[in-house]
């Protein structure tokens, strides 16, 4: 079994999705939190309502889109669909709203553009929230099971979690390999959380959980 390839797939896909989510979500959350434009609140509430839709409802339409553009059995099928989720935008928007506006106003007076304010003021102050979102995203993608089994046909393209299903057949199962693989799969995530747990707690206290 290509366990090393499964591990590489898990690391590559999880890391790629995490980095893209941080970039896309932060750039989308900043206008919702700091800029005034027509229909801002209506758009935000409409997109926020998508969080109430179970992923099982959108699974078939997303699969058909992936099939029509020829992304089945590729890394693209694993990397791009998670970027459509709105939770990351909602989370960062709530955090951005807790940041003081005085520093942004001072930066604007000094001649900074909106992009410079976002890059030099907002992002450095949001390290704890970004780290927390990175952990949540990485954990969610790392533990994906059903979606890889749907869009991937070749065994060597699977991630580690989906690859372990091979050891559990219809008429037999290798319990020792399954348990060893489960421990090996969970170990990296546990280590990352242990190292960064203070950042996670700090972000939970200061972020949108305050209800602003």
C-alpha positions in Angstrom: 0.0 0.0 0.0 1.4 3.5 -0.9 1.2 4.8 2.6 4.1 7.3 2.0 2.1 8.7 -1.0 -1.0 9.0 1.1 0.9 10.9 3.7 2.3 13.3 1.1 -1.2 13.8 -0.4 -2.6 14.7 3.1 0.2 17.1 3.8 0.1 18.7 0.4 -3.6 19.1 0.1 -4.1 20.2 3.7 -1.3 22.8 3.5 -2.5 24.1 0.1 -6.1 24.6 1.2 -5.0 26.2 4.5 -2.8 28.8 2.8 -5.4 29.6 0.2 -8.2 29.9 2.7 -6.2 32.3 4.8 -5.5 34.5 1.8 -9.0 34.4 0.3 -10.9 34.6 3.6 -8.9 37.5 5.0 -9.2 39.6 1.8 -13.0 38.9 1.7 -13.5 39.5 5.4 -11.8 42.9 5.5 -14.3 44.7 3.3 -17.2 43.3 5.3 -15.7 44.5 8.5 -14.2 47.9 7.6 -15.6 49.2 4.3 -19.0 50.7 3.5 -20.5 49.7 0.2 -24.1 49.3 -1.0 -25.7 46.0 0.1 -22.9 45.0 2.4 -25.0 43.7 5.2 -27.5 42.0 2.9 -24.7 40.2 1.0 -23.1 39.2 4.3 -26.3 37.8 5.7 -27.1 36.0 2.5 -23.7 34.4 2.4 -23.9 33.6 6.1 -27.2 31.8 5.6 -25.1 29.3 3.5 -23.7 28.0 6.8 -27.1 26.5 7.5 -26.9 24.3 4.4 -25.5 20.8 5.1 -22.5 19.8 3.0 -24.4 16.7 1.9 -26.8 18.9 0.0 -24.2 20.6 -2.1 -22.0 17.5 -2.6 -23.7 16.3 -5.8 -23.7 19.7 -7.6 -20.1 20.3 -6.7 -19.2 16.8 -7.9 -20.9 17.5 -11.3 -19.0 20.7 -11.6 -15.7 19.0 -10.9 -16.6 16.3 -13.4 -17.6 18.7 -16.1 -14.3 20.7 -15.9 -12.2 17.5 -15.9 -10.8 17.7 -12.3 -11.8 14.2 -11.2 -9.0 12.1 -9.8 -6.7 15.2 -9.4 -5.5 17.4 -6.6 -7.7 20.2 -7.9 -10.8 18.3 -6.9 -9.4 18.3 -3.3 -8.0 21.8 -3.1 -10.5 24.2 -4.7 -14.0 23.2 -3.4 -13.2 24.0 0.3 -12.5 27.6 -0.7 -16.2 28.2 -1.2 -17.0 27.8 2.5 -18.1 31.0 4.3 -17.1 30.1 7.9 -13.5 31.4 7.5 -14.8 34.8 6.2 -17.4 35.0 9.0 -14.7 34.1 11.6 -12.2 36.7 10.4 -14.8 39.4 9.9 -16.0 39.1 13.5 -12.3 39.3 14.7 -11.5 42.3 12.5 -14.5 44.2 14.0 -12.9 44.0 17.4 -9.8 45.8 16.3 -9.5 49.5 17.2 -10.1 51.8 14.2 -7.8 54.6 15.5 -4.7 52.9 14.1 -6.3 52.5 10.7 -7.4 56.2 10.7 -3.9 57.3 11.6 -2.5 55.1 8.8 -4.9 56.7 6.3 -3.9 60.2 7.5 -0.3 59.2 6.9 -1.2 58.3 3.3 -1.7 54.5 3.4 -4.2 53.0 1.0 -6.8 50.4 2.0 -4.5 47.6 0.8 -1.6 49.0 2.8 -3.8 49.3 5.9 -4.9 45.7 5.5 -1.3 44.4 5.0 0.5 46.5 7.6 -2.2 47.0 10.3 -4.9 44.4 10.1 -3.0 41.3 9.4 -0.2 41.8 12.0 -2.9 42.4 14.7 -4.8 39.3 13.6 -2.0 36.6 14.0 -3.9 34.7 16.7 -7.1 34.6 14.6 -5.2 33.5 11.5 -3.4 30.8 13.4 -6.7 29.5 14.9 -8.3 29.5 11.5 -5.3 27.7 10.0 -5.6 25.0 12.7 -9.3 24.5 12.1 -8.9 24.4 8.3 -5.9 22.1 8.4 -7.7 19.7 10.8 -10.9 19.6 8.7 -9.0 18.9 5.4 -6.7 16.4 7.0 -9.6 14.3 8.4 -11.6 14.4 5.1 -13.0 10.9 4.3 -16.1 10.9 2.1 -15.1 13.6 -0.4 -11.8 11.9 -1.4 -13.6 8.6 -1.9 -16.1 10.3 -4.2 -13.8 12.3 -6.5 -10.6 10.1 -6.5 -10.5 6.8 -8.3 -6.8 5.9 -8.1 -5.7 4.5 -4.8 -2.4 6.4 -4.8 -4.3 9.7 -5.0 -6.1 9.3 -1.7 -5.2 11.1 1.5 -4.2 9.1 4.5 -7.6 9.0 6.1 -9.3 7.7 3.0 -6.4 5.3 2.2 -6.9 3.5 5.5 -10.4 2.3 4.3 -8.6 -0.2 2.1 -7.6 -2.2 5.2 -11.3 -2.6 6.1 -12.8 -4.8 3.4 -16.2 -6.4 2.9 -15.2 -9.8 4.1 -12.0 -9.0 6.2 -10.4 -6.2 8.1 -6.8 -5.7 9.3 -7.6 -4.1 12.7 -3.9 -3.7 13.7 -3.1 -1.7 10.6 -6.3 0.4 11.0 -5.5 1.3 14.6 -1.9 2.1 13.8 -2.9 4.2 10.9 -5.5 6.1 13.0 -2.8 6.9 15.6 -0.4 8.0 12.9 -3.1 10.2 11.3 -4.1 12.0 14.5 -0.5 12.5 15.8 0.5 15.6 13.6 -2.7 17.4 14.4 -2.4 16.8 18.1 1.2 18.1 18.1 0.2 21.2 16.2 -2.6 22.0 18.6 -0.4 21.5 21.7 2.2 23.9 20.3 -0.4 26.6 19.4 -3.1 26.1 22.0 -2.4 29.5 23.6 -3.0 31.3 20.3 -6.2 29.4 19.9 -7.5 30.3 23.3 -6.5 34.0 22.8 -8.3 34.2 19.5 -11.5 32.6 20.9 -11.6 35.3 23.6 -11.1 38.2 21.3 -12.8 37.0 18.1 -16.4 37.1 17.0 -17.5 34.8 19.8 -18.0 38.1 21.7 -21.1 38.6 19.5 -20.2 42.0 17.9 
